Amino acid sequence: MGKASYAEIITLPQAEYLDTFSGVQFYLIVNNVVKSLVGAAIEMTITGLERKVLSIGNGITVVNAGGGIFNIDAQVINLRPGNYTYEIKFTFADGSIKTYIEGTWKITR
């Protein structure tokens, strides 16, 4: 996931309120080249009925920085049921900032 120089639209698997979401893994590939996450910060902003921000060490784990692999971690979903949008923003070691992944996420009861 995350394969273009623009924001790729990805619908996350539906999650249930107060249940454990199993997480999802992303491979950051830009213009068919793996994008290194060495020294990068990652922030996922979820908006809808509520707002939540995840970051490295707080809901996001870099699995292989050189290989561009990171996870949205397994976690109990405490967002109220509804339709949400999200964006994943990367701040790279050189100071550049890009939003490569965005989409929707449905939380059910």
N, C-alpha and C positions, 0 to 999 in steps of 0.2 A: 504494500500500500504506500501511497505517496510517491508517484512516479513521474510527475511533471514539474516544470518550472513555475507553474501556477498552482493555486490551491486545488487539490483533488477533493471531490465531494465523496464522502464515505458515510453510509448509514451504519451506525453501530448496532450490534445485536440488541434486541429489546431486553430490558432489565425489569425486575419486579421490585417495587418499593419494600424496603426492609429485608430483602433477600440478598444473598451474596452473589454479586456479578462475578463471573469467572475471569474477567479481564480480556484483553485483546493485545496482540502483538503487531507492531508496525515495522516495516522495512522502509527507510527513507531513501528513495531512488529518485534522482533529479536528472531529467534528460538521459535516462538509461545508464546513469552512473551513480554508484553508491555515494551518498552524502555523509561524510564523517561527522560524528557527534562529539568528537574529542574536544573538550573545553566548552561545549555548548550548554546553554540553559534551555529547558523545554517547559512551556506553560500551556495548559489546556484550560480554556475558559468555557464553562457550560452555562447557558442562559435560557431562561424560560420562566416558569412560575417562581423559580428561585435562581440564584446565581452561585456557582461554586468554581473555585480555581484549584487545579492540581498542578504540581510541579515535581521536579526530581526530588525524591525522598518524601514526598507528600502525595502519593497516588500514582507516580510515574517512576519507572525504573529503567535506566539505560542497561541493556543486556550486553551489547557489543558496540562500543562507541565507534571504533574504526569501521565496523560493518554497517553502521547506521540503523541498528536494531534497538528498539525500545518498547516497553510495555505500558499500557494503562493497567495498573495492578488490579488483582482480585480485591473486592471490597464490598462491604455492606452498603447498599444504595439507600441513602437517606433523603434523596430529593423527592418531593411530593409527586405523585403520578401526574403525568402530562407529557406534552411534546416539547423537546428541548433542541436547541442548536448548540454547536460547539465549534471551536477553532483551536488548532494546535499551532502555537507560535514558537519559533526557534530563534534564539539569540546565539549566534556563532562566535567563536573565539576572536574573529577579526572585527567583531562589533556589528556585523550585518544582522538584520532582523528580517525573517521571512515567515509567512503563514503558508505552509505547504499542505496542510490537511484541515478540512472543515466538513461539517455535515449535520446530520440530525440524529436524535436519540430519543426513543420512546420509553418512558417509565410507566409501567402498569401497576395496578393494585394487586 
